[in-house]
Amino acid sequence: MLIGEGFWDREPSQEAVEMLGNFTSLATTVDRVVADGWTPVHGHVSTRSELDDYEWACWGSLASWALDHPADPESSHVLETATTRRSEWLRVYRDTWGFVCLVLRQTSD
């Protein structure tokens, strides 16, 4: 099985927890998977560069669409959303949130 899960890489602010949710640490995330009967056989923790690329692509693509479609009635709302989310990423959770992908196999009894 392949799963992807966010985790707190460092102690988050209360604002970050309210924004993204109550994640645990990477170690606790893996402990929970194991406790549920799975054995991780491979994993990848996204680097800060990979996470930055993802966030820039996500919010940048929204901003680009809004700028390319100024006559669309949703354009200003989409641009505002992209601007808000980019700011939240940069100011609230960028330095505390991580992401892991795990390949899991069921643990034998």
Phi, psi and omega in degrees: 000145176246128175231155172233138184210140173281159176206160175273118180279333176218168179300120182275160171285161176299323179299319179295318179297315179297327183283313188255335181119176186266071177287166175249187175284168177299315181299317180292323177301313179294318177303319180294320177299314180296317180297335178273008174095022180241150175243120175292127178249350175197151177207157175219122174263122180299137177283164176302321179298317178296317178294320176298316178302318180297311182296316178299318180294317182298302185282331177292323180292323175296314180298317179299316179300314181298318180290329179281345183232058185297336181278346180292135181298338179269353187305311183294323178294317179296317179296319177296318178298313179300318180295316179296311182295320177299317179296318178299316178301309184292325187258339189247312190236357185305317186268006183234341188257140177229174181217135180234142169248133181235137169262125187238148170235145176297135178281132178288150175280000000 
